[in-house]
Amino acid sequence: MNIDFNNKKLILLPATITCIISLLLVYKFTFPISWDVYYHIHMANLYMTNGLVFWDYSTVAPQGRLIMYPPLFHLFLATISNITHISLLNITRFLQPVFAFFVIYIISYSSYRLYSIKHGVITGFLGMLSFVTFNRSVICTPATIAIALSMIVCVLFFIGFRDNNKKDILLSAIFLGLICNLHMATSIMTVGVVGLYGLIQLVRKQLNSKYLLIYIIISMIIALPWWLYILINYGLFFNSIAGNPLFIGVYFYKYYGIIPLLFTIIGFYTLYKNKSNKSLFLVVWSLSLILLSQVTYLGVETVSIRILEVASYPLILISGVGFIEVCNYIKNKNMKKLLVILLVIFSVLSVVAYVDSYTPDVLADNDYNTTLIPTEIHMILDPIGTISKPSIISSRFSDATLAHDRYHVISWFVNNSDGSLLVSEDSVMDTIVVSTSNTPVVYGGFTESIPVYVVDPVHIIENHSTKSELSDLGVGYILLKHDTPIPIYAQNIYSNSNYKICIIKDSYRK
């Protein structure tokens, strides 16, 4: 087996394989696999209907809330839908394999730019093998694009300032500005990484300060207009929601993967031996994010897994360094080839297992209820994942009955909703309902921008509301879990094994 590692087209190989396998998601399911995407479908629909607005009356109803999510991705979806006349729901489905190609290609390309084509190909397959890096690639949300662009920003920042390459510096600045219009948290982490490395290099007098000033200006020109408009006209609001802390050891075992971890450790050792600026850059990039993820243990409110998710990408680049180091250590050519072949086979089979394991939050009647691969095979291909079922904004090996029942609930609202406010006991469902039927809801996703004046749904669900409150709020529907008692002011009009849809009695309406 002779591989021409001078052929740049080779770095397309891991991404192309990932894209083809990810088409299985479109084949199996009518709905996208992530619950997070429904908020973005709602926002794209809002812009399609009303143009570029800054207040959303359908979520946190009836008052509505300030839109604190950058609009670039939603406008992108809306534009595609307008041009193609394809529904937003189907666009997000069809984009899943496209995003898979994009993210894995960016991993390969970043490694190639830092090292070589050989590094790029190998690192792409390692990106397929690690669940956390693959999982993000098939999630059709702005965070996916932002995280991929974050890799490009950091890599081009390093290369551009190392070589005083104006093109790379300019592209890095432009992409950083775009990230700020895609995903706030990723933009903050990206600015932190390039800022920290830039500061270190400034202190070491190894950074062109004139180029750095130009970089900052260009980034700000692209990044700030939308945010400044919000700040000046409404003021910024961000409600930080703390997630559960995730110990770094659990992350490596459950999400990142044992095999990528072994090569990452070897990669760190290789970086230590080399002691180059490139080594410093990769260490600063990866360790700064890992340390940031652990501040939850100091009482700081963060979502550890989402920070570690971003940290996975520099770590997977380092794992590629480790794999190549192992190959260089092996003198027997056949053994080298065998190691590469095993990596490719195991990475491809792992992606097949990952794709097959997803269960969308909504399943249509004709969608697949189970995995195509028997559980015994999943145990062989992905034993840790099959047992522990790690997931990030997506579900794996989940209850198909619940997903089907959700489909029947949203179908009811699509066909019967009169536009009255829905109070839902299931916070996932109110986002899904508002995005599919335009029924206004109490919450509606993106909890970081939910204001303090939001209506507390608990007392309404628990039979503690009043006629005047129900009338003032315009509550028309209550969605309950199946075993929850029905309040005296509501009556059941639809039920299945997981939910009950209730309408407010006429005597409690205006």
Backbone torsions as a table, in degrees:
resi	resn	phi	psi	omega
1	MET	NA	107.7	178.1
2	ASN	-109.4	117.9	-178.5
3	ILE	-107.0	126.5	178.5
4	ASP	-84.5	94.8	-178.5
5	PHE	-80.4	12.0	171.9
6	ASN	-93.6	-6.1	-179.7
7	ASN	-87.6	109.1	-176.1
8	LYS	-64.0	-23.1	-179.8
9	LYS	-63.6	-18.3	-179.7
10	LEU	-61.0	-29.9	-178.1
11	ILE	-69.8	-9.9	174.4
12	LEU	-79.6	-16.0	-171.4
13	LEU	-61.3	-52.9	179.9
14	PRO	-59.7	-41.6	-179.2
15	ALA	-65.1	-40.1	-179.5
16	THR	-65.5	-43.8	177.9
17	ILE	-62.1	-43.8	179.4
18	THR	-60.8	-43.3	-179.9
19	CYS	-61.5	-44.9	-177.9
20	ILE	-63.5	-45.7	-179.7
21	ILE	-64.9	-37.5	-177.8
22	SER	-68.8	-15.4	174.0
23	LEU	-60.3	-20.7	177.6
24	LEU	-59.5	-30.5	178.1
25	LEU	-64.4	-38.4	178.8
26	VAL	-70.6	-36.0	179.9
27	TYR	-69.4	-42.1	-173.1
28	LYS	-79.5	-33.8	-166.2
29	PHE	-127.1	146.7	176.1
30	THR	-87.0	-18.0	-176.2
31	PHE	-120.3	154.5	176.8
32	PRO	-66.1	159.0	-171.2
33	ILE	-81.8	-17.6	-174.8
34	SER	-103.7	137.0	174.7
35	TRP	-69.8	-23.4	-176.7
36	ASP	-64.7	-26.9	-173.4
37	VAL	-69.2	-22.6	-174.6
38	TYR	-67.0	-33.8	174.9
39	TYR	-61.7	-40.5	-177.9
40	HIS	-71.9	-32.6	172.9
41	ILE	-63.1	-44.0	178.4
42	HIS	-59.8	-45.0	-177.9
43	MET	-66.5	-40.2	177.7
44	ALA	-62.6	-41.0	178.0
45	ASN	-65.3	-37.5	177.7
46	LEU	-60.2	-44.8	179.7
47	TYR	-69.9	-35.6	177.3
48	MET	-63.0	-35.4	-176.3
49	THR	-83.5	-38.9	-170.0
50	ASN	-117.4	-2.2	-173.2
51	GLY	79.3	-168.4	-178.6
52	LEU	-76.6	101.5	179.2
53	VAL	-114.2	169.6	-175.8
54	PHE	-124.3	5.5	179.4
55	TRP	-135.8	135.2	-177.3
56	ASP	-115.0	112.2	-178.3
57	TYR	-90.2	-8.0	-177.5
58	SER	-85.8	-22.8	174.3
59	THR	-111.2	156.3	-170.8
60	VAL	49.9	40.0	-179.4
61	ALA	-71.0	154.1	4.6
62	PRO	-88.3	-13.7	-177.1
63	GLN	-68.5	-32.1	-174.2
64	GLY	82.1	-178.4	-179.2
65	ARG	-149.4	157.5	174.1
66	LEU	-64.9	136.2	178.0
67	ILE	-80.7	109.9	-177.7
68	MET	-107.2	14.5	178.0
69	TYR	-105.6	126.5	179.9
70	PRO	-54.3	142.1	-168.3
71	PRO	-90.2	-3.8	-168.7
72	LEU	-58.2	-47.4	-178.1
73	PHE	-66.5	-39.6	-178.9
74	HIS	-66.7	-38.4	176.4
75	LEU	-67.0	-34.6	176.2
76	PHE	-61.7	-49.0	177.8
77	LEU	-61.4	-44.6	-178.5
78	ALA	-62.1	-39.3	179.8
79	THR	-64.8	-45.2	178.4
80	ILE	-60.6	-43.4	-178.7
81	SER	-64.0	-41.6	179.4
82	ASN	-65.0	-38.7	-177.3
83	ILE	-74.3	-43.3	-173.1
84	THR	-93.2	-16.8	-174.6
85	HIS	61.9	26.8	174.0
86	ILE	-95.5	140.9	-178.7
87	SER	-63.2	152.3	179.2
88	LEU	-60.2	-36.8	179.3
89	LEU	-60.8	-46.3	-180.0
90	ASN	-70.4	-32.6	177.1
91	ILE	-61.6	-44.5	179.4
92	THR	-65.2	-32.7	174.9
93	ARG	-65.6	-50.0	-175.6
94	PHE	-67.6	-26.1	-179.3
95	LEU	-77.5	-13.9	-177.3
96	GLN	-58.2	-51.0	176.7
97	PRO	-67.3	-29.9	177.4
98	VAL	-65.3	-45.1	177.6
99	PHE	-63.3	-37.4	178.3
100	ALA	-59.7	-45.2	176.5
101	PHE	-60.3	-46.5	-175.0
102	PHE	-60.5	-49.2	-175.5
103	VAL	-67.5	-47.3	-179.3
104	ILE	-65.2	-35.8	176.3
105	TYR	-64.4	-41.7	179.6
106	ILE	-62.2	-38.2	175.9
107	ILE	-60.6	-48.5	179.9
108	SER	-62.7	-45.0	-177.9
109	TYR	-64.1	-41.0	-179.5
110	SER	-63.3	-43.1	178.4
111	SER	-65.8	-39.1	177.3
112	TYR	-61.8	-44.7	-179.1
113	ARG	-65.6	-33.4	-179.9
114	LEU	-78.8	-33.5	-172.8
115	TYR	-130.1	-80.7	-174.0
116	SER	-162.1	171.1	176.3
117	ILE	-60.8	-41.6	179.2
118	LYS	-57.9	-46.6	176.9
119	HIS	-59.9	-41.1	-177.8
120	GLY	-62.3	-44.1	-179.1
121	VAL	-65.9	-49.1	-178.3
122	ILE	-61.5	-44.5	-178.4
123	THR	-66.2	-33.7	175.5
124	GLY	-60.4	-43.7	178.2
125	PHE	-68.0	-34.8	175.5
126	LEU	-66.8	-34.2	175.0
127	GLY	-64.8	-32.7	174.0
128	MET	-69.8	-38.1	-175.6
129	LEU	-69.4	-39.1	-179.1
130	SER	-74.9	124.7	-177.1
131	PHE	-60.6	-41.8	-172.2
132	VAL	-65.9	-37.2	179.4
133	THR	-77.1	-37.2	177.5
134	PHE	-68.6	-44.5	-175.7
135	ASN	-54.8	-45.3	179.6
136	ARG	-61.0	-32.8	-173.4
137	SER	-65.6	-24.5	-177.9
138	VAL	-103.8	12.8	177.4
139	ILE	-98.7	116.4	-174.5
140	CYS	-86.4	77.2	178.7
141	THR	-138.1	163.8	178.1
142	PRO	-61.9	-29.3	179.4
143	ALA	-61.0	-34.2	179.9
144	THR	-63.3	-48.4	177.8
145	ILE	-64.0	-41.5	-177.5
146	ALA	-62.9	-42.8	-179.2
147	ILE	-66.1	-41.3	177.6
148	ALA	-63.5	-44.5	178.6
149	LEU	-66.4	-29.7	177.4
150	SER	-60.2	-39.9	175.8
151	MET	-59.3	-46.4	-178.8
152	ILE	-63.3	-43.6	179.4
153	VAL	-56.8	-49.4	-176.4
154	CYS	-66.5	-44.8	-178.4
155	VAL	-65.4	-46.0	180.0
156	LEU	-68.6	-31.3	175.0
157	PHE	-61.6	-47.6	179.9
158	PHE	-63.0	-51.7	-176.2
159	ILE	-65.7	-42.6	-177.2
160	GLY	-61.1	-46.5	-178.8
161	PHE	-78.7	-25.9	174.8
162	ARG	-65.9	-43.6	-174.9
163	ASP	-100.1	0.7	-172.9
164	ASN	52.8	43.0	-178.4
165	ASN	-91.3	108.9	-175.3
166	LYS	-63.1	-35.5	-178.1
167	LYS	-64.4	-47.4	-179.5
168	ASP	-65.9	-38.5	178.2
169	ILE	-63.6	-44.4	179.6
170	LEU	-62.8	-45.5	-179.9
171	LEU	-64.1	-40.1	178.0
172	SER	-61.4	-42.8	179.7
173	ALA	-64.9	-42.3	-180.0
174	ILE	-63.9	-46.7	-179.5
175	PHE	-64.9	-35.7	176.5
176	LEU	-63.1	-41.9	176.3
177	GLY	-61.5	-39.0	178.1
178	LEU	-65.8	-39.9	178.5
179	ILE	-58.9	-39.0	179.2
180	CYS	-64.2	-20.4	176.8
181	ASN	-100.3	8.6	179.0
182	LEU	-115.5	-49.3	-170.9
183	HIS	-154.3	115.0	-172.6
184	MET	-61.4	-48.4	-174.8
185	ALA	-63.6	-42.9	179.5
186	THR	-65.8	-37.1	178.9
187	SER	-64.9	-39.5	179.2
188	ILE	-63.9	-44.6	179.6
189	MET	-65.8	-39.4	180.0
190	THR	-65.6	-44.4	176.6
191	VAL	-60.4	-40.0	179.0
192	GLY	-62.0	-42.3	-178.5
193	VAL	-67.3	-52.9	-178.1
194	VAL	-67.9	-31.9	177.5
195	GLY	-66.3	-43.0	-179.8
196	LEU	-66.7	-47.1	179.3
197	TYR	-65.4	-40.2	178.4
198	GLY	-61.9	-40.0	179.0
199	LEU	-64.3	-42.7	178.4
200	ILE	-60.3	-44.2	-179.0
201	GLN	-71.0	-31.2	174.9
202	LEU	-64.9	-44.5	178.2
203	VAL	-61.7	-36.5	178.6
204	ARG	-81.8	-0.3	179.8
205	LYS	58.7	41.2	179.1
206	GLN	-120.8	25.3	179.7
207	LEU	-135.3	135.0	179.3
208	ASN	-76.2	107.0	-174.3
209	SER	-65.7	-31.6	178.4
210	LYS	-66.0	-45.0	176.9
211	TYR	-64.3	-36.4	179.8
212	LEU	-63.3	-40.9	178.6
213	LEU	-63.3	-43.9	176.8
214	ILE	-60.9	-41.8	178.7
215	TYR	-57.7	-48.1	-178.5
216	ILE	-63.4	-42.9	-178.2
217	ILE	-63.8	-47.4	-179.4
218	ILE	-61.9	-44.6	179.8
219	SER	-59.8	-43.7	-177.0
220	MET	-68.8	-36.4	179.3
221	ILE	-61.0	-39.0	-179.7
222	ILE	-81.0	-37.6	-170.8
223	ALA	-79.1	-34.9	-162.3
224	LEU	-91.3	-24.4	-172.7
225	PRO	-51.8	-49.9	-178.6
226	TRP	-64.0	-45.2	-178.5
227	TRP	-65.2	-38.6	178.7
228	LEU	-66.2	-38.3	178.4
229	TYR	-62.1	-44.4	178.0
230	ILE	-62.3	-45.3	-178.0
231	LEU	-61.7	-45.7	-175.7
232	ILE	-70.6	-39.7	-173.6
233	ASN	-91.8	-27.1	-174.8
234	TYR	-129.7	-27.8	-171.3
235	GLY	88.1	146.3	-178.3
236	LEU	-85.8	142.1	178.4
237	PHE	-137.8	128.8	178.3
238	PHE	-144.3	116.9	-177.7
239	ASN	-100.2	95.8	-176.5
240	SER	-68.9	123.4	179.8
241	ILE	-105.8	119.3	-178.5
242	ALA	-74.5	136.1	173.4
243	GLY	-99.1	177.9	177.6
244	ASN	-72.7	135.9	177.1
245	PRO	-64.2	145.0	-179.9
246	LEU	-126.1	113.6	-180.0
247	PHE	-65.4	141.8	-172.7
248	ILE	-60.2	-34.2	178.9
249	GLY	-64.8	-39.9	178.0
250	VAL	-65.3	-40.1	179.0
251	TYR	-59.9	-48.4	-178.0
252	PHE	-63.8	-40.6	-177.7
253	TYR	-71.9	-45.5	-169.2
254	LYS	-90.4	-34.5	-172.2
255	TYR	-111.3	-45.8	-172.6
256	TYR	-78.4	-43.5	176.9
257	GLY	110.4	141.5	-176.9
258	ILE	-67.8	-45.0	-178.1
259	ILE	-64.3	-50.5	174.7
260	PRO	-57.8	-34.9	179.9
261	LEU	-63.4	-43.3	180.0
262	LEU	-59.2	-45.2	178.9
263	PHE	-70.2	-29.4	177.0
264	THR	-66.8	-41.7	177.3
265	ILE	-60.9	-44.7	176.6
266	ILE	-62.7	-37.5	178.5
267	GLY	-63.9	-42.9	176.6
268	PHE	-60.9	-40.6	178.2
269	TYR	-63.2	-39.7	178.0
270	THR	-63.8	-42.8	177.5
271	LEU	-61.7	-40.0	178.8
272	TYR	-62.3	-41.5	179.6
273	LYS	-65.2	-39.1	-175.5
274	ASN	-74.0	-38.7	178.7
275	LYS	49.5	46.6	178.5
276	SER	-102.3	174.5	174.3
277	ASN	-62.5	-34.0	177.6
278	LYS	-64.5	-41.6	176.7
279	SER	-61.2	-45.5	178.8
280	LEU	-59.8	-44.3	-179.3
281	PHE	-59.8	-49.3	-178.2
282	LEU	-66.5	-36.6	178.0
283	VAL	-67.8	-45.4	178.6
284	VAL	-61.8	-45.6	-178.5
285	TRP	-59.2	-50.9	-174.3
286	SER	-76.8	-48.0	-174.4
287	LEU	-70.6	-32.1	179.0
288	SER	-62.8	-39.4	179.1
289	LEU	-73.2	-39.1	177.8
290	ILE	-61.5	-45.2	179.3
291	LEU	-64.6	-39.3	178.1
292	LEU	-60.2	-38.6	-177.7
293	SER	-65.0	-22.0	-175.3
294	GLN	-95.2	2.1	-178.9
295	VAL	-70.4	-10.8	174.6
296	THR	-60.2	-28.5	178.8
297	TYR	-73.9	-10.9	175.3
298	LEU	-98.8	5.3	177.6
299	GLY	94.2	3.7	179.5
300	VAL	-85.2	132.4	-176.0
301	GLU	-79.9	106.7	174.9
302	THR	-141.5	171.0	175.0
303	VAL	-109.4	99.0	-171.1
304	SER	-56.0	-46.0	-174.0
305	ILE	-65.0	-32.9	-179.3
306	ARG	-72.4	-32.9	175.7
307	ILE	-71.3	-43.5	178.6
308	LEU	-65.0	-29.8	176.0
309	GLU	-60.4	-43.7	178.0
310	VAL	-68.4	-37.4	179.0
311	ALA	-65.4	-22.3	-177.3
312	SER	-61.2	-27.8	-173.8
313	TYR	-75.5	-46.0	170.7
314	PRO	-64.8	-32.3	177.9
315	LEU	-64.0	-39.2	-179.4
316	ILE	-70.7	-30.1	173.1
317	LEU	-63.4	-40.5	179.1
318	ILE	-68.7	-34.1	176.9
319	SER	-63.5	-35.3	175.9
320	GLY	-62.9	-39.7	175.6
321	VAL	-60.2	-43.0	-180.0
322	GLY	-65.1	-40.5	-179.7
323	PHE	-63.5	-45.8	179.5
324	ILE	-63.7	-35.5	178.0
325	GLU	-63.3	-41.1	177.3
326	VAL	-63.6	-43.0	178.8
327	CYS	-61.2	-40.2	179.2
328	ASN	-67.5	-29.0	-179.8
329	TYR	-74.2	-32.1	-179.7
330	ILE	-77.3	124.5	-176.9
331	LYS	-87.4	-29.2	-177.7
332	ASN	-76.6	120.1	-176.8
333	LYS	-62.9	-37.5	179.4
334	ASN	-66.0	-35.8	177.3
335	MET	-66.9	-38.1	176.3
336	LYS	-61.2	-47.2	-179.8
337	LYS	-61.2	-41.8	180.0
338	LEU	-61.9	-41.3	179.4
339	LEU	-62.6	-43.4	179.2
340	VAL	-66.2	-42.9	179.3
341	ILE	-61.5	-43.3	178.9
342	LEU	-62.7	-40.5	177.7
343	LEU	-61.4	-46.5	-178.5
344	VAL	-62.2	-47.8	-178.2
345	ILE	-62.7	-47.3	-177.4
346	PHE	-66.7	-37.4	178.5
347	SER	-65.3	-44.5	-179.6
348	VAL	-63.9	-46.1	-179.6
349	LEU	-65.8	-34.8	177.7
350	SER	-64.7	-42.0	178.1
351	VAL	-63.7	-40.1	176.1
352	VAL	-58.5	-44.6	179.6
353	ALA	-65.5	-42.8	179.7
354	TYR	-61.4	-49.4	-177.5
355	VAL	-60.4	-42.4	-177.5
356	ASP	-70.1	-20.9	-174.3
357	SER	-83.2	-13.7	-175.0
358	TYR	-71.2	142.9	170.5
359	THR	-126.5	110.7	177.9
360	PRO	-60.4	158.5	177.5
361	ASP	-70.9	-18.1	177.2
362	VAL	-130.2	130.0	177.0
363	LEU	-124.7	126.3	174.8
364	ALA	-74.0	168.0	-174.9
365	ASP	-58.9	-35.2	-175.8
366	ASN	-95.3	3.9	179.2
367	ASP	-74.9	161.0	178.4
368	TYR	-70.9	131.8	-178.7
369	ASN	-87.6	-23.3	-172.9
370	THR	-132.0	176.2	175.0
371	THR	-73.0	151.0	176.7
372	LEU	-78.1	-28.4	-179.9
373	ILE	-94.5	133.9	178.8
374	PRO	-58.1	150.5	-178.8
375	THR	-57.3	-35.5	-179.6
376	GLU	-61.6	-37.4	177.8
377	ILE	-71.4	-39.7	175.7
378	HIS	-58.2	-38.8	179.6
379	MET	-63.6	-30.8	178.4
380	ILE	-78.0	-45.0	-175.9
381	LEU	-74.6	-38.3	-174.7
382	ASP	-145.1	70.2	-174.6
383	PRO	-62.4	-42.4	-178.9
384	ILE	-65.8	-45.2	-179.7
385	GLY	-65.9	-37.3	-178.9
386	THR	-68.2	-34.5	-179.1
387	ILE	-82.6	-49.9	-173.4
388	SER	-89.7	-16.6	177.3
389	LYS	50.8	56.3	177.4
390	PRO	-64.2	140.8	179.3
391	SER	-150.0	146.3	175.2
392	ILE	-133.1	112.8	-176.3
393	ILE	45.7	30.6	173.5
394	SER	-156.5	160.1	-177.4
395	SER	-114.2	147.1	179.5
396	ARG	-130.3	141.0	179.2
397	PHE	50.4	41.5	-172.9
398	SER	-95.1	179.7	-175.2
399	ASP	-74.2	109.6	-179.7
400	ALA	-67.8	-30.4	-180.0
401	THR	-63.5	-43.5	177.3
402	LEU	-60.2	-44.7	-179.3
403	ALA	-63.9	-39.5	177.0
404	HIS	-66.6	-40.5	178.9
405	ASP	-64.2	-36.0	176.0
406	ARG	-63.8	-39.1	177.4
407	TYR	-59.8	-43.0	-179.2
408	HIS	-68.2	-32.9	176.9
409	VAL	-66.2	-48.6	-178.2
410	ILE	-68.5	-31.0	176.0
411	SER	-63.0	-38.6	177.5
412	TRP	-62.0	-45.6	-178.6
413	PHE	-68.0	-37.3	177.4
414	VAL	-59.5	-39.5	-175.4
415	ASN	-89.4	-21.6	-169.5
416	ASN	-127.4	-11.7	-175.0
417	SER	-63.6	137.1	176.8
418	ASP	-103.2	10.9	178.1
419	GLY	89.7	4.7	177.0
420	SER	-74.7	161.0	-177.2
421	LEU	-68.8	137.2	175.4
422	LEU	-104.3	130.3	170.3
423	VAL	-107.2	117.3	-173.7
424	SER	-113.3	134.9	174.8
425	GLU	-73.9	-28.1	179.9
426	ASP	-97.9	110.7	-175.3
427	SER	-65.8	-27.1	176.2
428	VAL	-66.5	-39.3	-175.3
429	MET	-68.8	-32.9	-176.8
430	ASP	-68.2	-31.6	175.1
431	THR	-67.6	-41.6	-180.0
432	ILE	-66.4	-40.9	-177.8
433	VAL	-66.9	-44.9	-177.9
434	VAL	-66.2	-32.2	-177.4
435	SER	-78.6	-22.4	-176.4
436	THR	-103.4	-25.1	-175.0
437	SER	-126.6	-3.4	-177.3
438	ASN	62.7	19.1	174.4
439	THR	-74.3	123.1	-179.7
440	PRO	-63.8	144.8	-174.9
441	VAL	-133.3	165.1	-176.7
442	VAL	-73.8	-39.4	179.0
443	TYR	-106.8	-95.6	174.5
444	GLY	106.8	20.1	175.9
445	GLY	89.4	174.3	-177.4
446	PHE	45.0	68.1	-174.1
447	THR	-61.4	-21.4	-179.3
448	GLU	-63.8	-18.4	-179.2
449	SER	-112.1	15.6	178.0
450	ILE	-82.0	120.7	-175.0
451	PRO	-77.6	170.2	-176.3
452	VAL	-69.9	-21.5	-176.8
453	TYR	-83.2	7.4	-180.0
454	VAL	-59.1	142.4	177.7
455	VAL	-68.4	129.2	177.0
456	ASP	-76.7	113.1	-175.9
457	PRO	-76.0	-16.9	-171.8
458	VAL	-61.9	-46.1	-176.0
459	HIS	-68.4	-29.1	176.7
460	ILE	-70.5	-42.5	179.2
461	ILE	-65.5	-35.1	-174.9
462	GLU	-91.6	19.0	172.2
463	ASN	72.6	30.2	-178.0
464	HIS	-114.7	14.8	179.2
465	SER	-90.3	176.9	-180.0
466	THR	-128.2	165.1	179.3
467	LYS	-60.6	-42.7	-177.8
468	SER	-65.5	-39.8	179.4
469	GLU	-66.5	-46.6	-179.9
470	LEU	-60.2	-39.3	179.5
471	SER	-69.6	-45.0	-178.7
472	ASP	-62.9	-38.2	-179.1
473	LEU	-79.9	-20.4	-176.9
474	GLY	74.7	32.0	-179.9
475	VAL	-69.1	126.8	178.7
476	GLY	-116.5	-25.3	-174.7
477	TYR	-137.2	148.3	170.5
478	ILE	-129.1	126.0	177.7
479	LEU	-104.0	117.1	-176.0
480	LEU	-113.8	153.0	167.6
481	LYS	-70.7	156.1	-166.2
482	HIS	-59.0	-35.4	-175.5
483	ASP	-90.9	-0.6	-179.4
484	THR	-78.5	132.1	178.8
485	PRO	-62.1	147.8	-179.8
486	ILE	-84.6	129.5	177.0
487	PRO	-61.9	158.0	-175.6
488	ILE	-66.7	-22.9	-177.0
489	TYR	-91.7	9.2	-178.9
490	ALA	-130.0	159.2	174.9
491	GLN	-137.7	142.5	-175.7
492	ASN	-75.7	130.9	176.8
493	ILE	-122.7	-10.9	176.3
494	TYR	-156.7	142.2	176.6
495	SER	-151.4	152.3	170.0
496	ASN	-139.2	-163.8	-172.3
497	SER	-72.3	-13.3	-178.5
498	ASN	-121.6	-21.0	-172.6
499	TYR	-138.3	159.7	169.8
500	LYS	-132.0	127.5	172.7
501	ILE	-96.8	124.9	-180.0
502	CYS	-120.8	144.5	172.0
503	ILE	-106.4	152.8	176.6
504	ILE	-73.8	133.2	-179.3
505	LYS	-61.9	147.8	-178.6
506	ASP	-56.0	-34.3	-178.5
507	SER	-68.1	-14.0	179.0
508	TYR	-107.5	5.9	177.1
509	ARG	-98.9	169.7	178.2
510	LYS	-65.2	NA	NA
